[in-house]
Amino acid sequence: MFCKQTLIFTGGTCLRHFFGLDRLSEDIDFDVMSDASSVNLASDVETFFATRYRYTDVAISVKQRGRQVLLKFPVLRRLGLAKENESDWLHIRIDLTSIPSPHYGTVVSSKSRFGLNYAAVHYDLPSLMAGKLHAILSRHYQKGGGNQDTIKGRDYFDLLWFVKEGVKPNLLRLSDMLSETITLPVLERRIDGKVEEFISRFKRDYATDMIPLIRNSEIIDTYTTHYQDEYLRFKAQSFSEKIRLFVKCTHCSKEFRGGMTLSPNAFATFVIRDSEHPCPFCGHLNVIADKGGYLLK
């Protein structure tokens, strides 16, 4: 039996389901916390469908030397997604990867959708961003018989989503994955270079990758035209070494920005007493006695 506690949900499907990333993902990614048998995982999935739903038509196989489990469901014609002369199989790919670094944060989240209820252990946003930055910096993709360089457009779609959300990457995790110590200024310069390369060389490749993954593909030309401007406008939220002050409302427990962004040196000498912050969610007036009352992000 495969122990479900050994899996950490990650990748684009995780971002879509638990954080609202608005694109499709082609597979389901898990990092594996310890040695585990993909054969046992395949067997458990098959047993789950048979016992829970009395469904036995799923075909399951183990691929890529145990790093991938492929599920096939004969349902596309029934769903009106395939014609009689087309394949009836819906493919779902589960990719398994060993945890690349001991430095990560996890969260347990529940989800209710389509009449189903479930919970999953998944990475927090800083750890997920570290994984995405590692992909942009270190993975090399090629296309065609001439082995032409290309990119995965989804990586840059996700990058812009992360910086607009103001996520700061887990640098310890990223350093482990890159096998070097990385700092925010160095990381910012490297990502700036990758964005410049994407805009100057790979706009068409971006469109080819993203068209099947978003609802309104008509915006792609406008999106790529203004991508670099948006990235430059928001990147400081992720790559700046400044500290943002947040307040946790003592009435409704929601967090909101305290209106100040400081450098580490400025924060060290920062003095404040009885600062008032009305909560934008419930209107409660929060009084911060000193700087220790702020959340730092």
VOMIMI-727028 format. One record per residue (C-alpha): residue in three letters; x, y, z. Coordinates in pm, 1 decimal. Layout:
<r res="ALA" xx="X" yy="Y" zz="Z"/>
...
//
This chain:
<r res="MET" xx="0.0" yy="0.0" zz="0.0"/>
<r res="PHE" xx="119.3" yy="350.6" zz="-87.9"/>
<r res="CYS" xx="114.9" yy="587.6" zz="210.3"/>
<r res="LYS" xx="-62.0" yy="909.6" zz="108.3"/>
<r res="GLN" xx="131.6" yy="1098.8" zz="376.4"/>
<r res="THR" xx="444.5" yy="1063.4" zz="160.5"/>
<r res="LEU" xx="311.4" yy="1294.1" zz="-113.7"/>
<r res="ILE" xx="330.3" yy="1673.3" zz="-144.3"/>
<r res="PHE" xx="106.5" yy="1826.7" zz="-411.3"/>
<r res="THR" xx="295.2" yy="2071.0" zz="-635.5"/>
<r res="GLY" xx="303.2" yy="2221.0" zz="-984.5"/>
<r res="GLY" xx="46.9" yy="2402.0" zz="-1197.2"/>
<r res="THR" xx="-251.0" yy="2187.9" zz="-1095.5"/>
<r res="CYS" xx="-176.8" yy="2264.5" zz="-729.5"/>
<r res="LEU" xx="-159.2" yy="2637.5" zz="-807.4"/>
<r res="ARG" xx="-488.6" yy="2621.1" zz="-997.1"/>
<r res="HIS" xx="-685.2" yy="2428.1" zz="-735.6"/>
<r res="PHE" xx="-557.3" yy="2587.7" zz="-415.9"/>
<r res="PHE" xx="-436.8" yy="2934.7" zz="-518.0"/>
<r res="GLY" xx="-652.8" yy="3031.2" zz="-817.0"/>
<r res="LEU" xx="-397.5" yy="3027.9" zz="-1100.3"/>
<r res="ASP" xx="-614.1" yy="3079.1" zz="-1406.9"/>
<r res="ARG" xx="-472.3" yy="2828.8" zz="-1653.7"/>
<r res="LEU" xx="-503.4" yy="2459.4" zz="-1720.4"/>
<r res="SER" xx="-226.4" yy="2216.0" zz="-1632.8"/>
<r res="GLU" xx="-156.0" yy="1898.6" zz="-1827.4"/>
<r res="ASP" xx="-59.7" yy="1672.6" zz="-1539.5"/>
<r res="ILE" xx="-69.6" yy="1619.3" zz="-1164.4"/>
<r res="ASP" xx="265.1" yy="1664.5" zz="-988.8"/>
<r res="PHE" xx="368.6" yy="1524.8" zz="-653.5"/>
<r res="ASP" xx="697.1" yy="1535.8" zz="-470.5"/>
<r res="VAL" xx="763.1" yy="1217.8" zz="-274.9"/>
<r res="MET" xx="874.9" yy="1259.9" zz="85.9"/>
<r res="SER" xx="1033.6" yy="914.3" zz="117.7"/>
<r res="ASP" xx="1101.2" yy="600.5" zz="-83.5"/>
<r res="ALA" xx="766.3" yy="486.7" zz="-216.9"/>
<r res="SER" xx="655.4" yy="245.5" zz="-485.0"/>
<r res="SER" xx="476.3" yy="391.0" zz="-786.0"/>
<r res="VAL" xx="345.7" yy="38.6" zz="-851.1"/>
<r res="ASN" xx="173.3" yy="48.7" zz="-511.4"/>
<r res="LEU" xx="34.5" yy="394.4" zz="-589.9"/>
<r res="ALA" xx="-109.9" yy="264.4" zz="-918.7"/>
<r res="SER" xx="-264.1" yy="-31.3" zz="-737.1"/>
<r res="ASP" xx="-416.9" yy="194.0" zz="-470.3"/>
<r res="VAL" xx="-569.9" yy="425.7" zz="-731.5"/>
<r res="GLU" xx="-723.3" yy="128.5" zz="-911.8"/>
<r res="THR" xx="-862.5" yy="-6.7" zz="-583.5"/>
<r res="PHE" xx="-1000.7" yy="336.4" zz="-493.2"/>
<r res="PHE" xx="-1208.5" yy="362.8" zz="-810.6"/>
<r res="ALA" xx="-1328.1" yy="3.1" zz="-782.2"/>
<r res="THR" xx="-1434.9" yy="23.6" zz="-417.2"/>
<r res="ARG" xx="-1551.1" yy="384.3" zz="-388.3"/>
<r res="TYR" xx="-1726.7" yy="420.8" zz="-723.7"/>
<r res="ARG" xx="-1750.1" yy="60.6" zz="-850.5"/>
<r res="TYR" xx="-1566.1" yy="179.0" zz="-1159.6"/>
<r res="THR" xx="-1331.1" yy="-73.3" zz="-1318.3"/>
<r res="ASP" xx="-1280.0" yy="62.5" zz="-1670.3"/>
<r res="VAL" xx="-974.6" yy="272.4" zz="-1579.7"/>
<r res="ALA" xx="-648.9" yy="150.6" zz="-1733.8"/>
<r res="ILE" xx="-342.0" yy="222.2" zz="-1520.1"/>
<r res="SER" xx="24.7" yy="181.5" zz="-1609.5"/>
<r res="VAL" xx="359.2" yy="282.2" zz="-1461.1"/>
<r res="LYS" xx="595.6" yy="472.0" zz="-1692.6"/>
<r res="GLN" xx="933.0" yy="651.1" zz="-1692.4"/>
<r res="ARG" xx="1105.0" yy="395.4" zz="-1468.2"/>
<r res="GLY" xx="853.7" yy="443.3" zz="-1193.4"/>
<r res="ARG" xx="846.0" yy="823.2" zz="-1204.2"/>
<r res="GLN" xx="507.6" yy="842.1" zz="-1374.2"/>
<r res="VAL" xx="166.7" yy="681.1" zz="-1335.2"/>
<r res="LEU" xx="-67.3" yy="706.6" zz="-1635.1"/>
<r res="LEU" xx="-444.2" yy="676.2" zz="-1592.9"/>
<r res="LYS" xx="-670.4" yy="625.1" zz="-1896.3"/>
<r res="PHE" xx="-1049.6" yy="657.8" zz="-1882.7"/>
<r res="PRO" xx="-1271.3" yy="563.5" zz="-2183.2"/>
<r res="VAL" xx="-1506.6" yy="861.7" zz="-2143.6"/>
<r res="LEU" xx="-1440.9" yy="1121.8" zz="-2414.2"/>
<r res="ARG" xx="-1725.5" yy="1013.1" zz="-2645.8"/>
<r res="ARG" xx="-1971.2" yy="996.7" zz="-2357.2"/>
<r res="LEU" xx="-1870.7" yy="1352.5" zz="-2263.1"/>
<r res="GLY" xx="-1911.1" yy="1472.1" zz="-2621.7"/>
<r res="LEU" xx="-1539.7" yy="1551.2" zz="-2651.6"/>
<r res="ALA" xx="-1448.7" yy="1293.1" zz="-2918.6"/>
<r res="LYS" xx="-1606.2" yy="1171.8" zz="-3242.5"/>
<r res="GLU" xx="-1654.1" yy="806.6" zz="-3333.5"/>
<r res="ASN" xx="-1331.7" yy="799.5" zz="-3534.4"/>
<r res="GLU" xx="-1131.1" yy="959.9" zz="-3251.2"/>
<r res="SER" xx="-979.5" yy="806.0" zz="-2941.7"/>
<r res="ASP" xx="-1217.4" yy="762.1" zz="-2648.5"/>
<r res="TRP" xx="-937.4" yy="771.7" zz="-2388.3"/>
<r res="LEU" xx="-894.2" yy="1056.4" zz="-2143.1"/>
<r res="HIS" xx="-531.8" yy="1050.3" zz="-2022.4"/>
<r res="ILE" xx="-431.9" yy="1172.6" zz="-1675.7"/>
<r res="ARG" xx="-62.0" yy="1175.2" zz="-1594.7"/>
<r res="ILE" xx="74.4" yy="1169.1" zz="-1240.9"/>
<r res="ASP" xx="440.3" yy="1270.5" zz="-1219.1"/>
<r res="LEU" xx="643.0" yy="1173.2" zz="-911.0"/>
<r res="THR" xx="968.1" yy="1345.6" zz="-814.0"/>
<r res="SER" xx="1195.4" yy="1310.2" zz="-513.2"/>
<r res="ILE" xx="1197.3" yy="1616.2" zz="-288.9"/>
<r res="PRO" xx="1487.3" yy="1832.7" zz="-415.8"/>
<r res="SER" xx="1550.4" yy="2024.0" zz="-92.3"/>
<r res="PRO" xx="1481.2" yy="1988.5" zz="280.5"/>
<r res="HIS" xx="1393.2" yy="2357.9" zz="292.3"/>
<r res="TYR" xx="1023.8" yy="2393.2" zz="217.7"/>
<r res="GLY" xx="694.0" yy="2489.7" zz="373.1"/>
<r res="THR" xx="372.7" yy="2291.7" zz="342.9"/>
<r res="VAL" xx="5.7" yy="2364.4" zz="403.2"/>
<r res="VAL" xx="-293.8" yy="2132.6" zz="437.9"/>
<r res="SER" xx="-592.2" yy="2267.4" zz="242.7"/>
<r res="SER" xx="-940.1" yy="2130.4" zz="186.4"/>
<r res="LYS" xx="-1143.5" yy="2167.4" zz="-130.8"/>
<r res="SER" xx="-1506.3" yy="2109.7" zz="-225.4"/>
<r res="ARG" xx="-1589.6" yy="2098.1" zz="-593.6"/>
<r res="PHE" xx="-1813.2" yy="1902.3" zz="-831.1"/>
<r res="GLY" xx="-1974.1" yy="1731.9" zz="-532.3"/>
<r res="LEU" xx="-1639.4" yy="1601.2" zz="-407.1"/>
<r res="ASN" xx="-1457.9" yy="1690.2" zz="-87.0"/>
<r res="TYR" xx="-1088.7" yy="1634.6" zz="-35.4"/>
<r res="ALA" xx="-780.3" yy="1767.3" zz="139.2"/>
<r res="ALA" xx="-418.2" yy="1773.2" zz="29.8"/>
<r res="VAL" xx="-74.2" yy="1849.8" zz="165.5"/>
<r res="HIS" xx="84.1" yy="2100.7" zz="-70.6"/>
<r res="TYR" xx="374.6" yy="2343.7" zz="-80.0"/>
<r res="ASP" xx="330.1" yy="2703.6" zz="31.6"/>
<r res="LEU" xx="362.5" yy="2978.3" zz="-228.8"/>
<r res="PRO" xx="729.6" yy="3069.3" zz="-157.6"/>
<r res="SER" xx="828.7" yy="2703.4" zz="-208.4"/>
<r res="LEU" xx="617.5" yy="2674.5" zz="-523.5"/>
<r res="MET" xx="773.1" yy="2992.1" zz="-661.5"/>
<r res="ALA" xx="1120.8" yy="2852.4" zz="-595.3"/>
<r res="GLY" xx="1030.5" yy="2550.0" zz="-807.1"/>
<r res="LYS" xx="903.9" yy="2769.2" zz="-1089.5"/>
<r res="LEU" xx="1214.7" yy="2990.5" zz="-1084.9"/>
<r res="HIS" xx="1432.8" yy="2681.0" zz="-1094.3"/>
<r res="ALA" xx="1248.9" yy="2565.8" zz="-1407.1"/>
<r res="ILE" xx="1298.7" yy="2902.9" zz="-1578.2"/>
<r res="LEU" xx="1667.6" yy="2924.7" zz="-1488.3"/>
<r res="SER" xx="1782.7" yy="2569.3" zz="-1544.3"/>
<r res="ARG" xx="1559.2" yy="2378.9" zz="-1783.6"/>
<r res="HIS" xx="1641.8" yy="2386.9" zz="-2152.6"/>
<r res="TYR" xx="1375.3" yy="2303.0" zz="-2409.9"/>
<r res="GLN" xx="1419.5" yy="2231.3" zz="-2779.1"/>
<r res="LYS" xx="1176.7" yy="2179.9" zz="-3064.4"/>
<r res="GLY" xx="1174.2" yy="2041.9" zz="-3416.3"/>
<r res="GLY" xx="1423.7" yy="1833.3" zz="-3604.8"/>
<r res="GLY" xx="1675.9" yy="2113.3" zz="-3589.8"/>
<r res="ASN" xx="1674.7" yy="2112.5" zz="-3210.4"/>
<r res="GLN" xx="1583.8" yy="2479.8" zz="-3193.1"/>
<r res="ASP" xx="1579.7" yy="2644.8" zz="-2851.4"/>
<r res="THR" xx="1236.1" yy="2725.0" zz="-2713.0"/>
<r res="ILE" xx="1057.0" yy="2795.8" zz="-2386.4"/>
<r res="LYS" xx="754.1" yy="2674.3" zz="-2197.6"/>
<r res="GLY" xx="514.1" yy="2967.6" zz="-2213.5"/>
<r res="ARG" xx="338.8" yy="2844.2" zz="-1899.9"/>
<r res="ASP" xx="656.1" yy="2908.9" zz="-1696.3"/>
<r res="TYR" xx="642.9" yy="3279.2" zz="-1781.5"/>
<r res="PHE" xx="266.7" yy="3295.7" zz="-1733.7"/>
<r res="ASP" xx="319.5" yy="3157.5" zz="-1382.8"/>
<r res="LEU" xx="614.1" yy="3391.0" zz="-1316.3"/>
<r res="LEU" xx="401.9" yy="3699.5" zz="-1381.5"/>
<r res="TRP" xx="124.6" yy="3554.3" zz="-1162.8"/>
<r res="PHE" xx="369.5" yy="3504.0" zz="-874.5"/>
<r res="VAL" xx="512.4" yy="3858.0" zz="-888.3"/>
<r res="LYS" xx="167.4" yy="4015.3" zz="-919.3"/>
<r res="GLU" xx="65.4" yy="3818.0" zz="-610.6"/>
<r res="GLY" xx="370.1" yy="3958.5" zz="-430.3"/>
<r res="VAL" xx="514.6" yy="3616.2" zz="-344.7"/>
<r res="LYS" xx="875.4" yy="3610.7" zz="-225.5"/>
<r res="PRO" xx="1061.9" yy="3292.7" zz="-327.1"/>
<r res="ASN" xx="1203.9" yy="3046.3" zz="-77.8"/>
<r res="LEU" xx="1572.0" yy="3124.1" zz="-138.8"/>
<r res="LEU" xx="1708.5" yy="2834.3" zz="66.1"/>
<r res="ARG" xx="1507.3" yy="2590.1" zz="-143.5"/>
<r res="LEU" xx="1603.6" yy="2757.5" zz="-470.7"/>
<r res="SER" xx="1971.1" yy="2759.4" zz="-368.3"/>
<r res="ASP" xx="1955.8" yy="2384.8" zz="-302.3"/>
<r res="MET" xx="1789.9" yy="2322.5" zz="-637.7"/>
<r res="LEU" xx="2047.9" yy="2534.0" zz="-824.9"/>
<r res="SER" xx="2340.5" yy="2396.0" zz="-620.4"/>
<r res="GLU" xx="2457.9" yy="2747.5" zz="-541.8"/>
<r res="THR" xx="2382.4" yy="3018.5" zz="-289.2"/>
<r res="ILE" xx="2143.0" yy="3265.5" zz="-450.9"/>
<r res="THR" xx="2052.3" yy="3612.9" zz="-325.6"/>
<r res="LEU" xx="1756.1" yy="3829.1" zz="-423.5"/>
<r res="PRO" xx="1965.0" yy="4083.0" zz="-622.2"/>
<r res="VAL" xx="2138.4" yy="3805.8" zz="-819.6"/>
<r res="LEU" xx="1808.3" yy="3625.5" zz="-875.1"/>
<r res="GLU" xx="1640.1" yy="3943.9" zz="-994.0"/>
<r res="ARG" xx="1913.8" yy="4008.7" zz="-1253.0"/>
<r res="ARG" xx="1894.2" yy="3654.0" zz="-1385.9"/>
<r res="ILE" xx="1516.3" yy="3654.4" zz="-1414.0"/>
<r res="ASP" xx="1527.0" yy="3998.7" zz="-1578.5"/>
<r res="GLY" xx="1754.9" yy="3844.3" zz="-1840.5"/>
<r res="LYS" xx="1523.1" yy="3549.8" zz="-1895.9"/>
<r res="VAL" xx="1224.5" yy="3781.3" zz="-1940.1"/>
<r res="GLU" xx="1421.5" yy="3992.0" zz="-2190.0"/>
<r res="GLU" xx="1512.8" yy="3676.1" zz="-2382.8"/>
<r res="PHE" xx="1151.1" yy="3558.0" zz="-2383.7"/>
<r res="ILE" xx="1023.4" yy="3890.5" zz="-2516.9"/>
<r res="SER" xx="1294.5" yy="3925.1" zz="-2783.0"/>
<r res="ARG" xx="1300.4" yy="3564.3" zz="-2908.9"/>
<r res="PHE" xx="1011.6" yy="3347.9" zz="-2796.9"/>
<r res="LYS" xx="678.7" yy="3532.5" zz="-2817.5"/>
<r res="ARG" xx="548.1" yy="3290.9" zz="-3078.8"/>
<r res="ASP" xx="657.0" yy="2989.4" zz="-2874.5"/>
<r res="TYR" xx="477.6" yy="3137.1" zz="-2575.1"/>
<r res="ALA" xx="154.4" yy="3160.8" zz="-2773.7"/>
<r res="THR" xx="186.6" yy="2804.3" zz="-2905.7"/>
<r res="ASP" xx="222.8" yy="2668.3" zz="-2553.5"/>
<r res="MET" xx="-47.8" yy="2880.4" zz="-2390.3"/>
<r res="ILE" xx="-333.7" yy="2869.2" zz="-2643.0"/>
<r res="PRO" xx="-467.7" yy="2531.3" zz="-2516.4"/>
<r res="LEU" xx="-426.4" yy="2632.7" zz="-2150.7"/>
<r res="ILE" xx="-630.5" yy="2953.0" zz="-2115.6"/>
<r res="ARG" xx="-994.5" yy="3033.6" zz="-2187.6"/>
<r res="ASN" xx="-946.9" yy="3345.5" zz="-2399.1"/>
<r res="SER" xx="-650.9" yy="3293.7" zz="-2628.7"/>
<r res="GLU" xx="-737.5" yy="3613.1" zz="-2818.9"/>
<r res="ILE" xx="-558.1" yy="3820.2" zz="-2552.4"/>
<r res="ILE" xx="-221.3" yy="3652.3" zz="-2603.7"/>
<r res="ASP" xx="-82.5" yy="3912.3" zz="-2847.9"/>
<r res="THR" xx="-177.5" yy="4195.8" zz="-2614.1"/>
<r res="TYR" xx="-50.9" yy="3998.5" zz="-2315.1"/>
<r res="THR" xx="294.2" yy="3936.5" zz="-2461.4"/>
<r res="THR" xx="320.7" yy="4294.1" zz="-2593.8"/>
<r res="HIS" xx="280.0" yy="4432.0" zz="-2242.1"/>
<r res="TYR" xx="434.2" yy="4140.8" zz="-2049.1"/>
<r res="GLN" xx="768.9" yy="4303.4" zz="-1976.1"/>
<r res="ASP" xx="606.0" yy="4628.8" zz="-1864.8"/>
<r res="GLU" xx="384.6" yy="4437.7" zz="-1619.9"/>
<r res="TYR" xx="673.9" yy="4229.3" zz="-1494.4"/>
<r res="LEU" xx="889.5" yy="4537.5" zz="-1431.5"/>
<r res="ARG" xx="600.5" yy="4710.1" zz="-1258.3"/>
<r res="PHE" xx="538.7" yy="4427.4" zz="-1011.3"/>
<r res="LYS" xx="871.6" yy="4248.2" zz="-972.0"/>
<r res="ALA" xx="983.1" yy="4450.1" zz="-668.4"/>
<r res="GLN" xx="709.2" yy="4277.4" zz="-468.5"/>
<r res="SER" xx="896.5" yy="3948.2" zz="-509.6"/>
<r res="PHE" xx="1260.5" yy="4046.9" zz="-549.9"/>
<r res="SER" xx="1299.3" yy="4357.4" zz="-332.7"/>
<r res="GLU" xx="1476.8" yy="4307.0" zz="-3.0"/>
<r res="LYS" xx="1245.0" yy="4558.1" zz="159.2"/>
<r res="ILE" xx="1012.1" yy="4451.4" zz="439.2"/>
<r res="ARG" xx="637.0" yy="4503.0" zz="408.7"/>
<r res="LEU" xx="438.4" yy="4552.4" zz="727.8"/>
<r res="PHE" xx="105.8" yy="4372.8" zz="764.1"/>
<r res="VAL" xx="-158.1" yy="4384.8" zz="1037.6"/>
<r res="LYS" xx="-368.7" yy="4091.4" zz="1155.8"/>
<r res="CYS" xx="-708.9" yy="4220.2" zz="1263.1"/>
<r res="THR" xx="-784.2" yy="4133.7" zz="1625.6"/>
<r res="HIS" xx="-1154.4" yy="4113.5" zz="1544.0"/>
<r res="CYS" xx="-1189.3" yy="3917.8" zz="1216.5"/>
<r res="SER" xx="-832.4" yy="3771.3" zz="1202.8"/>
<r res="LYS" xx="-781.7" yy="3876.0" zz="841.3"/>
<r res="GLU" xx="-447.7" yy="4021.2" zz="734.3"/>
<r res="PHE" xx="-403.2" yy="4350.3" zz="551.4"/>
<r res="ARG" xx="-116.6" yy="4581.5" zz="461.6"/>
<r res="GLY" xx="-3.3" yy="4825.2" zz="726.0"/>
<r res="GLY" xx="84.6" yy="5082.2" zz="461.9"/>
<r res="MET" xx="463.4" yy="5079.2" zz="508.6"/>
<r res="THR" xx="753.4" yy="4919.9" zz="323.3"/>
<r res="LEU" xx="1100.5" yy="4950.0" zz="478.1"/>
<r res="SER" xx="1452.4" yy="4830.3" zz="414.0"/>
<r res="PRO" xx="1591.8" yy="4590.3" zz="676.1"/>
<r res="ASN" xx="1818.1" yy="4867.1" zz="810.4"/>
<r res="ALA" xx="1530.7" yy="5114.1" zz="835.2"/>
<r res="PHE" xx="1313.9" yy="4860.1" zz="1013.0"/>
<r res="ALA" xx="1590.9" yy="4794.9" zz="1268.1"/>
<r res="THR" xx="1578.4" yy="5162.1" zz="1376.3"/>
<r res="PHE" xx="1205.4" yy="5202.9" zz="1320.4"/>
<r res="VAL" xx="1017.4" yy="5331.4" zz="1627.1"/>
<r res="ILE" xx="639.3" yy="5345.7" zz="1650.7"/>
<r res="ARG" xx="385.3" yy="5361.4" zz="1930.6"/>
<r res="ASP" xx="8.7" yy="5313.5" zz="1924.4"/>
<r res="SER" xx="-32.6" yy="5326.6" zz="1547.8"/>
<r res="GLU" xx="-398.2" yy="5292.7" zz="1438.4"/>
<r res="HIS" xx="-502.6" yy="5070.9" zz="1146.7"/>
<r res="PRO" xx="-873.7" yy="5031.4" zz="1058.3"/>
<r res="CYS" xx="-944.5" yy="4688.3" zz="910.6"/>
<r res="PRO" xx="-1065.4" yy="4714.0" zz="547.8"/>
<r res="PHE" xx="-1268.6" yy="4394.7" zz="592.6"/>
<r res="CYS" xx="-1466.5" yy="4452.8" zz="914.0"/>
<r res="GLY" xx="-1388.6" yy="4814.4" zz="1006.7"/>
<r res="HIS" xx="-1237.5" yy="4727.9" zz="1344.2"/>
<r res="LEU" xx="-972.9" yy="4977.0" zz="1462.5"/>
<r res="ASN" xx="-648.5" yy="4793.3" zz="1538.3"/>
<r res="VAL" xx="-392.6" yy="4968.7" zz="1756.5"/>
<r res="ILE" xx="-32.0" yy="4853.7" zz="1713.2"/>
<r res="ALA" xx="162.0" yy="4932.2" zz="2031.1"/>
<r res="ASP" xx="507.7" yy="4890.2" zz="1877.9"/>
<r res="LYS" xx="673.9" yy="4742.7" zz="1570.1"/>
<r res="GLY" xx="661.8" yy="4394.9" zz="1723.5"/>
<r res="GLY" xx="289.0" yy="4398.7" zz="1659.0"/>
<r res="TYR" xx="331.8" yy="4391.9" zz="1281.3"/>
<r res="LEU" xx="357.2" yy="4085.9" zz="1058.7"/>
<r res="LEU" xx="664.8" yy="4107.3" zz="835.4"/>
<r res="LYS" xx="650.5" yy="3992.4" zz="474.0"/>
//
